[in-house]
């Protein structure tokens, strides 16, 4: 989503824009974007990354770059109906 959301609009506007623009790209486009972002972070001196994840899309780059970047995954879970919450919460994340 890099470049899809204006900067400096504040958290509520940012979150709204994220939710409105959330459409998954093709797998190869997504994978290339993740690889590019990880390479850019490393080149700029980043040593640790907090990844807010709602899919397993970043797992391959995390595995390839674990010796270069320290990854921490924060699993995003929102809008879970109360009746489904226990099973959603107890499902292992591949992240």
Secondary structure as GFF3:
##gff-version 3
##sequence-region A 1 95
A	DSSP	alpha_helix	11	20	.	.	.	ID=ss1
A	DSSP	alpha_helix	27	43	.	.	.	ID=ss2
A	DSSP	beta_strand	48	53	.	.	.	ID=ss3
A	DSSP	alpha_helix	59	65	.	.	.	ID=ss4
A	DSSP	beta_strand	70	75	.	.	.	ID=ss5
A	DSSP	alpha_helix	82	89	.	.	.	ID=ss6
###
